[in-house]
Each structure stands twice: as C-alpha cells, then as structure tokens.
Amino acid sequence: MRYLMKDDEEAAVQEWLDSLKDLNVEAKKMFGCWCLYCDGQTVGWIHDSVLSLREAGLDFLPEDIRRPGKDDRIRELVIPLDYAGADWLPRAVQETADIRKKEKTGPQRRTGGRGNVP
C-alpha cells in the first residue's frame, strides 16, 4: 500500500473539497485522517486520497462503488480519488448529510434517564 506524504495528502483533500465546492463542506484533521462535514453533519472520512462516505442507502451510485454487506461492521462506501469530479458526487454527499440530519431529528429515543422521553 502506498501512503501519501503530508503535502500529497493535503492536495488530495483539497481536490475532494474542490469537487464539492458548491456545497457547504469542510474537512477537519483528526485521528490521522480528515473528517468530511456537509451542513455540519459528519458524512465521511478522507484518508490516503480515498473518500469513505457513510452508507445512507443512496440508489444512484455507480455499480463499481462497493456497498457494505449486511455483516460488514464498517458502513461506508469507499470512493477512489478518480471520482472526485464525478457529477453524482455532490448529490451523494448532500443527500448523505440530509439523511444524517433527519436521523438526528427523527423520533425521540430513550435517553437513559435524561429528559422526558416516555
């Protein structure tokens, strides 16, 4: 496996961000990789030039983007840098953010004794 040097890694992160320039996105360095946010929602990670987008059930992605199986612990789509300019990518990132936001604001769940949740 080839690991990117710091300058190469930052260039790859910038290429991903440039391809998403029409969205409200940012990347923050943490845990040895870059966390990708869209509209304040964590939507994925960038590491070694690869975007790992959280699986959100999108049905318009290319067939060669492998979806996690039902037994896979990691629920992310691995997207190589070659797809940074793909026309479907901004939609995938935005819809992932929208779905994540709805999951957080959906029906209240039990809070373990905190709050007034029935």
Wavefront OBJ file of the C-alpha trace (Angstrom):
o trace
v 0.000 0.000 0.000
v 1.310 3.459 -0.882
v 0.992 6.137 1.762
v 0.824 9.778 0.788
v 3.243 12.356 2.107
v 1.699 15.266 4.024
v 1.699 17.620 1.006
v 0.196 14.920 -1.251
v -2.466 14.137 1.350
v -3.435 17.783 1.716
v -3.569 18.124 -2.078
v -5.922 15.120 -2.263
v -8.153 16.584 0.459
v -8.233 19.876 -1.432
v -9.167 18.056 -4.649
v -12.130 16.413 -2.870
v -13.189 19.781 -1.425
v -12.852 21.484 -4.815
v -15.130 18.869 -6.365
v -17.724 19.710 -3.691
v -17.273 23.496 -3.905
v -20.972 24.210 -4.414
v -21.833 22.528 -1.099
v -21.357 23.703 2.472
v -18.439 21.330 3.196
v -15.313 21.384 5.301
v -12.647 18.890 6.296
v -11.074 18.712 9.745
v -7.915 16.766 10.524
v -8.450 14.189 13.264
v -7.333 10.679 14.164
v -4.745 10.618 11.365
v -7.259 11.354 8.602
v -9.688 14.087 7.588
v -13.308 14.123 8.709
v -15.636 15.449 5.994
v -18.623 17.543 7.057
v -21.526 18.793 4.967
v -24.005 21.230 6.529
v -22.417 20.424 9.888
v -23.074 16.674 9.529
v -20.282 14.108 9.511
v -20.612 12.411 6.132
v -17.313 10.592 5.774
v -13.537 10.412 6.034
v -10.684 11.136 3.662
v -7.548 9.043 4.117
v -4.786 8.290 1.631
v -6.791 10.145 -1.046
v -9.844 7.868 -0.628
v -13.234 9.196 0.464
v -15.144 6.843 2.740
v -18.716 8.124 2.534
v -21.172 6.913 5.147
v -23.670 4.418 3.760
v -27.050 6.137 3.580
v -28.939 3.911 1.122
v -28.434 6.080 -1.961
v -29.650 4.326 -5.103
v -27.915 6.315 -7.861
v -24.246 5.458 -7.288
v -22.174 3.641 -9.924
v -22.207 -0.138 -9.624
v -18.440 -0.324 -9.096
v -18.741 1.562 -5.786
v -18.921 -1.369 -3.375
v -21.643 -1.170 -0.767
v -21.078 -2.720 2.627
v -22.703 -6.108 3.127
v -25.170 -6.746 5.920
v -22.417 -8.356 8.022
v -19.822 -5.622 7.451
v -19.070 -3.667 10.608
v -17.928 -0.608 8.684
v -20.886 1.048 6.962
v -19.081 3.202 4.421
v -18.686 3.456 0.659
v -15.048 3.553 -0.464
v -14.710 6.102 -3.267
v -11.320 6.471 -5.022
v -9.953 9.917 -5.903
v -10.691 9.169 -9.589
v -14.323 10.002 -8.777
v -13.572 13.474 -7.351
v -15.030 15.113 -10.475
v -17.997 12.752 -10.883
v -21.310 14.502 -11.479
v -23.122 12.308 -8.911
v -20.671 13.001 -6.052
v -22.039 16.352 -4.787
v -25.554 14.913 -4.753
v -24.336 11.849 -2.821
v -22.585 13.979 -0.196
v -25.534 16.377 0.172
v -28.119 13.606 0.435
v -25.958 11.776 2.978
v -25.882 14.960 5.085
v -29.646 15.419 4.726
v -30.325 11.820 5.766
v -27.962 12.097 8.755
v -29.695 15.295 9.856
v -33.124 13.629 9.646
v -31.839 10.663 11.675
v -30.741 13.041 14.422
v -34.019 14.970 14.471
v -36.309 11.965 13.973
v -38.497 10.408 16.660
v -37.031 10.801 20.119
v -35.293 7.803 21.578
v -34.864 6.795 25.179
v -32.128 8.859 26.773
v -31.169 6.625 29.677
v -32.954 8.664 32.300
v -32.234 12.089 30.835
v -35.106 14.234 29.735
v -38.818 13.493 29.494
v -38.761 10.660 26.992
v -41.618 8.189 27.548
l 1 2 3 4 5 6 7 8 9 10 11 12 13 14 15 16 17 18 19 20 21 22 23 24 25 26 27 28 29 30 31 32 33 34 35 36 37 38 39 40 41 42 43 44 45 46 47 48 49 50 51 52 53 54 55 56 57 58 59 60 61 62 63 64 65 66 67 68 69 70 71 72 73 74 75 76 77 78 79 80 81 82 83 84 85 86 87 88 89 90 91 92 93 94 95 96 97 98 99 100 101 102 103 104 105 106 107 108 109 110 111 112 113 114 115 116 117 118
